[in-house]
């Protein structure tokens, strides 16, 4: 069913999400002269995203066990605030067909694809059947869900080990286990099913051939309700840990124009098979012989969408809103030109030395670069708290260059200019990563972090000097008005940390 709420135009959007994606949506809505509604929660009563909204719905007295951004019944907030559209951002509500249908039933525009497309592409076994029917290359595997480990062993022995057990619903690396021999199947099958049930309320799993050392390539899709579908090029997403993406770039150095056209055409074909409209992503695995295999389709905006926006100049959130408004795409495939290179680093409040464990806490101070080649998408500021109840993202650092070499150079510079105090972050990991030879030459695969990284941090010979300078600067700032301090700091000249950082940037 294609959403069609006759003669309705979007006037006010309920943002059914939080953090940086809420801010991101609100910024575009403001540019389009559309009002937005944000939800204030007891967990984050002073969250930064609230300052970007036109209307704030106070939900701080909600004591229900289900968090508001996971509760489908909270569609009532849109009705209470006179919002005639909902944007779910990314996450649970963005990929829930029932929620999309609930919006339509309440005469609220759902900014996303149809419930039917969400359901078909959200269930990986159905998506596999659709791809196979369309002649899209697929890794060998079970025709549908499997009910027990004995059945999984039979399939694995038929297609050959290693195989991977995957959750039929959801994504994000949960409910996935690699099995290299039959003796491991029972244990891995049970773990995968339990993870799938806990994460997606659906224990269904299937088995497919595991592609060793692939690249993870995804294509950005954009479609309208008139049947037009185009792709906006690919993103390289192979820098990941335990199936969780950490850094993305666009385009990918693994693709030439011929392969890009072939994979892009297949991505559009999959989208058209389910009458797809809105923004979406078709994901592939690419092996060392340049053979590609359909993996899944994400029926929502992706965390990494900014790198595509940088190289195409197209605001994907704006396009989502326009399509939901019933407008026809103003772009044809021939209009899409990839210009330059972009890299995105997901800066999270995590302790990389403790296995990327979340490190919630208060952001005491935060400084982000303001260079022309840098874009920062964030949902926090100095004084904000990273809470255990939500994801640990602090910001997305997006850097551009005229080519990949320049983008990497600019990324080094930008990362060295980021300063965050109050919680451990993934910054040391990224500073190390962009200096690694395999990253620089583009030969990395999805197993890069597990196999090729010996340490998760980067030390320069100037790091101790910089740390000492920053400690002194903080001491001065904190004691500036303390009369017990004898040194007259007020008359001193303030030194820029970036002068000291200049030599680090040369690495």
C-alpha positions as CSV (number, residue, x, y, z in Angstrom):
1,X,0.0,0.0,0.0
2,X,1.4,3.4,-1.0
3,X,0.7,6.1,1.5
4,X,-1.7,8.7,0.1
5,X,-3.3,11.1,2.5
6,X,-5.3,13.2,0.0
7,X,-4.5,16.9,-0.3
8,X,-2.5,16.9,2.9
9,X,0.7,18.9,3.1
10,X,3.2,18.7,5.9
11,X,2.9,21.6,8.2
12,X,4.3,20.3,11.5
13,X,6.5,17.2,12.1
14,X,6.8,15.2,15.2
15,X,10.4,14.0,15.5
16,X,10.1,10.5,17.0
17,X,13.7,10.4,17.9
18,X,16.4,12.2,19.8
19,X,20.1,13.2,19.7
20,X,21.9,14.3,16.5
21,X,19.4,12.8,14.1
22,X,16.6,14.9,15.7
23,X,18.7,18.1,15.4
24,X,19.5,17.1,11.8
25,X,15.9,16.7,10.8
26,X,14.8,19.9,12.6
27,X,17.5,21.9,10.8
28,X,16.2,20.9,7.4
29,X,12.6,21.3,8.4
30,X,13.3,24.9,9.5
31,X,14.9,25.6,6.1
32,X,11.7,24.3,4.5
33,X,9.5,26.5,6.9
34,X,8.0,23.4,8.5
35,X,7.5,23.4,12.3
36,X,8.8,20.6,14.4
37,X,7.9,18.9,17.7
38,X,10.4,17.4,20.1
39,X,9.7,15.0,22.9
40,X,11.2,15.9,26.3
41,X,12.1,12.8,28.4
42,X,12.9,12.4,32.1
43,X,16.2,10.8,31.1
44,X,17.3,13.9,29.1
45,X,15.2,16.8,30.3
46,X,17.9,19.3,29.1
47,X,18.9,17.6,25.9
48,X,20.4,19.8,23.2
49,X,17.9,18.7,20.5
50,X,15.1,20.3,22.5
51,X,16.5,23.8,21.7
52,X,16.1,23.2,18.0
53,X,12.3,22.4,18.1
54,X,9.4,24.8,17.7
55,X,7.2,22.8,20.1
56,X,8.3,20.6,23.0
57,X,6.0,17.9,24.3
58,X,6.8,17.2,28.0
59,X,6.9,13.5,28.6
60,X,9.0,13.6,31.7
61,X,6.2,12.2,33.9
62,X,6.0,9.0,31.8
63,X,6.9,6.1,34.1
64,X,6.1,3.3,31.6
65,X,8.7,0.6,31.1
66,X,8.9,1.1,27.3
67,X,11.0,4.1,26.4
68,X,9.1,6.7,24.4
69,X,11.1,6.3,21.3
70,X,10.3,2.6,21.2
71,X,6.6,2.9,22.0
72,X,4.4,2.7,18.9
73,X,1.4,3.9,20.9
74,X,3.1,7.2,21.5
75,X,1.8,8.2,18.1
76,X,-0.8,9.9,20.3
77,X,1.8,12.7,20.9
78,X,1.5,13.8,17.2
79,X,-2.3,14.1,17.7
80,X,-1.9,16.1,20.9
81,X,0.6,18.5,19.4
82,X,-1.3,18.9,16.0
83,X,1.6,17.4,14.1
84,X,0.4,16.1,10.8
85,X,3.6,14.2,10.0
86,X,6.1,12.0,11.8
87,X,9.8,11.5,11.1
88,X,11.2,8.5,12.9
89,X,14.9,9.2,12.1
90,X,16.7,5.9,12.3
91,X,16.1,3.1,14.8
92,X,13.2,1.0,15.9
93,X,10.2,3.1,14.8
94,X,11.9,3.8,11.4
95,X,11.8,0.1,10.5
96,X,8.5,-0.9,12.0
97,X,5.8,-1.5,9.5
98,X,3.1,-1.5,12.1
99,X,4.1,2.0,13.3
100,X,4.1,3.3,9.7
101,X,0.6,1.9,9.2
102,X,-0.5,3.3,12.6
103,X,0.5,6.8,11.4
104,X,-1.5,6.3,8.2
105,X,-4.6,5.0,10.1
106,X,-4.5,8.2,12.2
107,X,-4.2,10.4,9.1
108,X,-0.6,11.3,9.9
109,X,2.0,11.4,7.2
110,X,4.8,8.9,7.8
111,X,8.0,10.3,6.4
112,X,9.4,7.0,5.1
113,X,8.5,4.2,2.8
114,X,5.2,2.3,2.7
115,X,4.4,-0.3,5.5
116,X,4.5,-3.0,2.8
117,X,8.0,-2.1,1.7
118,X,9.2,-1.9,5.3
119,X,7.8,-5.3,6.0
120,X,9.1,-7.1,2.9
121,X,12.6,-5.6,3.1
122,X,12.7,-5.7,6.9
123,X,12.3,-9.5,6.9
124,X,15.5,-10.8,5.4
125,X,14.1,-14.1,4.3
126,X,11.4,-12.3,2.2
127,X,14.0,-9.8,0.9
128,X,16.2,-12.7,-0.2
129,X,13.3,-14.3,-2.1
130,X,12.6,-11.0,-3.8
131,X,16.2,-10.5,-4.8
132,X,16.5,-14.1,-6.1
133,X,13.3,-13.7,-8.1
134,X,14.9,-10.6,-9.7
135,X,18.2,-12.3,-10.6
136,X,20.2,-10.3,-8.0
137,X,23.4,-12.2,-7.0
138,X,23.0,-13.8,-3.6
139,X,25.2,-15.9,-1.3
140,X,23.9,-19.5,-1.2
141,X,21.8,-20.3,1.9
142,X,18.4,-21.5,3.3
143,X,15.3,-20.7,1.3
144,X,13.6,-19.4,4.4
145,X,13.8,-19.4,8.2
146,X,15.2,-22.6,9.9
147,X,13.7,-24.0,13.0
148,X,16.5,-26.0,14.6
149,X,20.3,-26.6,14.6
150,X,19.9,-30.0,12.8
151,X,18.4,-28.3,9.8
152,X,21.1,-25.6,9.9
153,X,23.8,-28.4,9.9
154,X,22.2,-30.0,6.8
155,X,22.2,-26.7,4.9
156,X,25.7,-25.8,6.0
157,X,27.1,-29.1,4.8
158,X,25.4,-28.6,1.5
159,X,26.7,-25.2,0.8
160,X,30.0,-25.6,2.7
161,X,31.5,-24.0,5.8
162,X,31.9,-21.3,6.9
163,X,28.3,-20.2,7.2
164,X,26.6,-17.3,9.0
165,X,23.4,-17.5,11.0
166,X,21.4,-14.3,10.7
167,X,18.3,-12.9,12.4
168,X,15.4,-12.6,9.9
169,X,14.4,-9.3,11.4
170,X,16.4,-6.2,12.4
171,X,20.0,-5.6,11.8
172,X,23.0,-3.8,13.5
173,X,25.0,-7.0,13.8
174,X,22.6,-8.5,16.4
175,X,21.5,-12.1,16.0
176,X,24.5,-12.9,13.8
177,X,27.0,-15.7,14.4
178,X,29.7,-17.2,12.1
179,X,30.0,-21.0,12.2
180,X,33.1,-22.7,10.8
181,X,32.5,-26.3,11.7
182,X,29.5,-28.5,12.6
183,X,30.6,-28.8,16.2
184,X,29.9,-25.1,16.7
185,X,26.4,-25.1,15.2
186,X,24.3,-25.9,18.2
187,X,25.9,-23.3,20.5
188,X,25.9,-20.5,17.8
189,X,22.4,-21.3,16.7
190,X,21.0,-20.9,20.2
191,X,23.0,-17.7,20.8
192,X,21.8,-16.2,17.5
193,X,18.1,-17.0,18.2
194,X,18.3,-15.6,21.7
195,X,19.9,-12.4,20.5
196,X,17.3,-12.0,17.7
197,X,14.4,-12.5,20.1
198,X,15.8,-10.1,22.6
199,X,16.7,-7.4,20.1
200,X,13.8,-7.7,17.6
201,X,11.1,-9.8,19.5
202,X,11.5,-12.3,16.7
203,X,13.8,-15.4,17.1
204,X,13.6,-16.3,13.4
205,X,17.0,-17.0,11.8
206,X,18.3,-18.3,8.5
207,X,21.6,-19.5,7.2
208,X,23.8,-18.4,4.3
209,X,27.3,-18.9,3.0
210,X,29.8,-16.7,4.8
211,X,31.9,-14.6,2.4
212,X,35.4,-14.4,3.8
213,X,37.1,-11.0,3.9
214,X,34.6,-9.0,1.9
215,X,34.1,-5.3,1.5
216,X,30.7,-3.9,2.7
217,X,29.3,-1.6,0.0
218,X,25.9,0.1,0.3
219,X,24.0,2.1,-2.3
220,X,21.9,5.1,-1.4
221,X,18.4,4.8,-2.9
222,X,15.9,7.6,-3.4
223,X,12.4,7.0,-4.8
224,X,9.0,8.8,-5.1
225,X,5.4,7.7,-5.1
226,X,5.2,8.1,-8.9
227,X,7.4,5.1,-9.5
228,X,10.7,6.9,-10.0
229,X,13.8,5.4,-8.3
230,X,17.4,6.5,-8.6
231,X,20.6,5.7,-6.7
232,X,23.1,8.3,-5.4
233,X,26.2,6.2,-5.6
234,X,27.8,4.0,-3.0
235,X,29.3,4.2,0.5
236,X,32.2,2.2,1.8
237,X,31.3,0.7,5.2
238,X,33.9,-2.0,5.7
239,X,35.5,-0.3,8.8
240,X,33.4,-2.1,11.4
241,X,33.7,-4.1,14.6
242,X,31.4,-7.0,15.4
243,X,29.2,-5.9,12.4
244,X,28.9,-2.4,13.9
245,X,30.0,0.4,11.5
246,X,32.6,2.9,12.8
247,X,33.7,4.9,9.8
248,X,32.2,5.3,6.4
249,X,33.3,7.0,3.2
250,X,31.8,7.9,-0.2
251,X,32.5,6.8,-2.8
252,X,34.4,3.5,-2.5
253,X,37.9,3.1,-4.0
254,X,37.0,-0.6,-4.6
255,X,34.5,0.3,-7.4
256,X,35.2,1.6,-10.9
257,X,32.5,3.2,-13.0
258,X,31.5,0.0,-14.7
259,X,31.0,-1.9,-11.4
260,X,29.3,1.1,-9.8
261,X,26.7,1.2,-12.6
262,X,26.1,-2.5,-12.4
263,X,25.6,-2.6,-8.6
264,X,23.6,0.6,-8.7
265,X,21.2,-0.7,-11.3
266,X,20.6,-3.9,-9.2
267,X,20.0,-1.7,-6.1
268,X,17.3,0.3,-8.0
269,X,15.8,-2.9,-9.3
270,X,15.4,-4.3,-5.8
271,X,13.7,-1.0,-4.7
272,X,11.4,-1.0,-7.6
273,X,10.3,-4.6,-6.8
274,X,8.6,-3.3,-3.6
275,X,7.4,0.0,-5.0
276,X,9.9,1.8,-2.8
277,X,9.6,5.5,-2.1
278,X,11.7,7.7,0.3
279,X,15.4,7.2,1.2
280,X,16.7,3.7,1.6
281,X,19.9,1.7,1.4
282,X,20.7,-1.5,-0.5
283,X,23.7,-3.3,1.0
284,X,26.1,-5.7,-0.7
285,X,29.1,-7.7,0.1
286,X,32.0,-7.5,-2.5
287,X,34.6,-10.3,-2.6
288,X,38.2,-10.1,-3.7
289,X,37.3,-11.1,-7.2
290,X,34.8,-8.2,-7.5
291,X,31.8,-10.5,-7.2
292,X,29.0,-8.8,-5.3
293,X,26.1,-10.3,-3.3
294,X,22.9,-8.7,-2.0
295,X,22.8,-8.7,1.8
296,X,19.8,-6.6,2.9
297,X,17.9,-3.3,2.4
298,X,17.6,-0.7,5.2
299,X,14.3,1.1,4.8
300,X,15.3,4.3,6.5
301,X,17.8,7.1,6.6
302,X,21.2,5.8,7.6
303,X,23.6,7.2,10.3
304,X,26.2,7.6,7.5
305,X,23.9,9.5,5.1
306,X,26.0,12.8,5.3
307,X,28.9,11.4,3.2
308,X,26.5,10.9,0.3
309,X,25.1,14.4,0.8
310,X,28.6,15.8,0.7
311,X,29.5,14.2,-2.7
312,X,26.1,14.7,-4.4
313,X,25.0,18.1,-2.9
314,X,21.6,16.6,-2.2
315,X,19.9,17.0,1.2
316,X,18.4,13.5,1.9
317,X,16.2,14.6,4.7
318,X,14.7,17.3,2.5
319,X,14.1,14.7,-0.2
320,X,12.3,12.4,2.3
321,X,10.0,15.2,3.3
322,X,9.3,16.2,-0.3
323,X,8.5,12.6,-1.3
324,X,6.2,12.2,1.8
325,X,4.5,15.4,0.6
326,X,3.6,13.7,-2.7
327,X,6.2,15.5,-4.8
328,X,8.0,13.9,-7.7
329,X,11.8,13.6,-7.6
330,X,13.4,16.4,-9.5
331,X,16.5,14.3,-10.2
332,X,17.0,11.7,-12.8
333,X,19.8,9.1,-12.7
334,X,21.8,11.1,-15.3
335,X,21.7,14.2,-12.9
336,X,23.7,12.4,-10.2
337,X,27.3,13.3,-10.3
338,X,29.7,12.2,-7.6
339,X,32.0,15.1,-6.7
340,X,35.0,14.7,-4.4
341,X,35.3,12.4,-1.4
342,X,33.9,12.3,2.1
343,X,34.7,10.4,5.3
344,X,32.6,10.1,8.4
345,X,33.9,9.2,11.9
346,X,31.3,8.2,14.5
347,X,32.7,9.8,17.7
348,X,31.2,7.8,20.6
349,X,31.5,7.9,24.3
350,X,33.3,4.6,24.5
351,X,36.5,3.2,26.1
352,X,38.3,1.7,23.1
353,X,40.8,0.0,25.4
354,X,38.0,-1.8,27.2
355,X,36.6,-3.3,24.0
356,X,34.6,-0.1,23.0
357,X,32.6,-0.3,26.2
358,X,30.1,2.6,26.6
359,X,31.5,5.3,28.9
360,X,28.4,7.4,29.9
361,X,29.1,10.7,31.7
362,X,28.9,14.5,31.5
363,X,30.6,16.3,28.6
364,X,32.5,19.0,30.6
365,X,34.0,20.7,27.6
366,X,33.9,20.1,23.9
367,X,35.6,21.7,20.9
368,X,35.0,20.8,17.3
369,X,36.8,22.1,14.2
370,X,35.1,24.8,12.1
371,X,37.2,24.4,9.0
372,X,35.5,24.7,5.6
373,X,36.2,21.0,4.8
374,X,34.5,19.8,8.0
375,X,30.8,19.2,8.9
376,X,29.8,18.3,12.4
377,X,26.4,16.6,13.2
378,X,25.9,16.4,16.9
379,X,23.2,16.2,19.6
380,X,25.4,17.3,22.5
381,X,27.2,20.4,23.8
382,X,29.3,21.3,26.8
383,X,27.3,20.3,29.8
384,X,25.3,17.6,28.1
385,X,25.3,14.1,29.5
386,X,25.7,10.8,27.7
387,X,23.3,8.6,29.4
388,X,23.3,4.8,29.6
389,X,19.7,4.6,28.5
390,X,20.5,5.7,24.9
391,X,23.3,5.3,22.4
392,X,26.7,6.6,23.2
393,X,27.1,8.9,20.1
394,X,28.6,12.3,20.8
395,X,29.0,13.5,17.2
396,X,29.6,12.6,13.6
397,X,32.7,14.2,12.1
398,X,32.3,14.5,8.3
399,X,35.3,15.6,6.3
400,X,35.6,16.2,2.6
401,X,38.3,16.5,0.0
402,X,38.7,16.8,-3.7
403,X,39.9,13.1,-3.7
404,X,40.4,10.4,-1.2
405,X,44.0,11.4,-0.4
406,X,43.0,14.9,0.5
407,X,39.9,13.7,2.4
408,X,42.2,11.5,4.6
409,X,44.6,14.4,5.1
410,X,41.8,16.7,6.1
411,X,40.4,14.0,8.4
412,X,43.7,13.7,10.3
413,X,43.7,17.5,10.7
414,X,40.1,17.5,11.9
415,X,40.5,14.7,14.4
416,X,43.5,16.3,15.9
417,X,41.4,19.5,16.5
418,X,38.6,17.7,18.4
419,X,38.8,18.1,22.1
420,X,36.4,16.4,24.4
421,X,36.7,16.3,28.2
422,X,34.5,14.4,30.7
423,X,34.2,11.0,29.1
424,X,36.4,8.5,27.2
425,X,35.8,8.6,23.4
426,X,36.7,6.8,20.2
427,X,38.9,9.6,19.1
428,X,42.2,7.7,19.8
429,X,40.9,4.9,17.6
430,X,40.2,7.1,14.7
431,X,43.5,9.0,15.0
432,X,45.2,5.7,14.7
433,X,43.0,4.3,12.0
434,X,43.5,7.2,9.5
435,X,47.2,6.8,9.8
436,X,47.2,3.0,9.2
437,X,48.7,2.0,5.9
438,X,45.9,-0.4,5.0
439,X,43.3,2.3,5.5
440,X,45.3,4.8,3.5
441,X,45.8,2.4,0.5
442,X,42.1,1.2,0.7
443,X,42.9,-2.5,0.9
444,X,41.0,-3.1,4.1
445,X,38.0,-5.4,4.4
446,X,35.3,-6.0,7.1
447,X,37.8,-8.1,9.1
448,X,40.4,-5.3,9.2
449,X,39.9,-4.3,12.8
450,X,40.0,-7.9,14.2
451,X,42.9,-9.0,12.0
452,X,45.1,-6.1,11.3
453,X,44.9,-3.6,14.2
454,X,47.3,-4.3,17.0
455,X,46.3,-1.3,19.1
456,X,43.3,1.0,19.2
457,X,45.1,4.3,19.9
458,X,47.6,6.7,18.4
459,X,50.4,8.4,20.2
460,X,52.4,11.2,18.8
461,X,55.6,12.5,20.3
462,X,53.8,15.8,21.0
463,X,50.9,14.1,22.8
464,X,52.3,14.6,26.4
465,X,53.1,18.2,25.6
466,X,49.6,18.9,24.3
467,X,48.1,17.1,27.3
468,X,50.2,19.3,29.7
469,X,49.2,22.4,27.8
470,X,45.5,21.6,28.0
471,X,45.7,20.8,31.7
472,X,47.4,24.1,32.3
473,X,44.7,25.9,30.2
474,X,42.0,24.3,32.2
475,X,43.7,25.2,35.5
476,X,43.8,28.8,34.4
477,X,40.2,28.9,33.3
478,X,38.9,27.3,36.4
479,X,40.9,29.6,38.7
480,X,40.7,32.8,36.8
481,X,38.6,34.5,39.4
482,X,40.2,32.9,42.5
483,X,41.9,35.6,44.5
484,X,44.1,33.1,46.3
485,X,46.0,32.5,43.1
486,X,49.1,34.8,43.1
487,X,49.9,34.7,39.4
488,X,48.1,37.4,37.5
489,X,46.6,35.2,34.8
490,X,44.2,37.9,33.7
491,X,47.0,39.9,32.2
492,X,48.5,36.9,30.3
493,X,48.0,36.2,26.6
494,X,45.9,33.2,25.7
495,X,47.7,30.7,23.5
496,X,45.8,28.7,20.8
497,X,46.1,25.0,21.2
498,X,46.1,24.6,17.4
499,X,49.5,26.3,17.1
500,X,50.9,23.4,19.2
501,X,48.8,21.0,17.2
502,X,50.2,22.2,13.9
503,X,53.2,19.8,14.0
504,X,50.9,16.9,14.9
505,X,48.8,17.7,11.8
506,X,51.9,17.1,9.6
507,X,51.9,13.4,10.4
